[in-house]
Amino acid sequence: MPKMRTHKGTAKRFRKTGSGKIMRGKAFKSHILTKKSQKRKRNFRKETQVSPADFKNVATRLN
């Protein structure tokens, strides 16, 4: 059986922490920024954890 390959599209969008969590960037940061508050735009910079529903799917693609 050959080795599993990393899904490169997934690898560019997610990262794994030392404790095993998977982090992702936030959506809605690319355009139509004038109507969004400064606080909202600032919070888009932070990474957030992948939801438990998506964790298994993303984890298998990262390996």
N, C-alpha and C positions, 0 to 999 in steps of 0.2 A: 504494500500500500504506500503510495507516495506521501510526502509531507503535505500538511495543510499550508496553503499560502495565505499571507495577509491580504485582506481586501484593501487595496491602496486608497480607494475613495474614502473608506471608513478611517483609515490610519491618518489621513489629513485632517479629519474633522473631530476626532476624539483622542484623548490621551488617558493613560492609565496611571494612577497615583501609586505611591509606595505601599499603601494599605489595601490596594486592590479596587478602589473606586474608579469609575470611569467618568471623566469630566467632558463637558461639551460647551461650546460657545452658545450665546443667545441669538435668537432670530430678531428680525425687525430693525436691524441697525444699518441697512444698506442705503435706503433712500426715503424721501418724504420725511426729512428730519426736522423741518421748520416747525411743524405743528406739535412735535414731541417736546416735552419739558426737558430741561437740562438734567434734572435728577434722573429721569427715566433713561435718557441717553447715557448718562454716567453708569447706571446700573447694567446697561447692556454690555459694558466692558468686562464685567465679572464672569467667570465660568461658573457653571452650575452642574450638579450631579445628574447623570442619566437616570430616568425614572425606572423603578423596578420592573415595569412591564416591558421596557426595551433593553434592559441590561443583558439578558441572556443572548439576544440576537446580536447586539453590538460586540459582546465579549467573544463570541465565536468567530466573528469576522476579523477581530484584531489578532487572533492567534494564527 
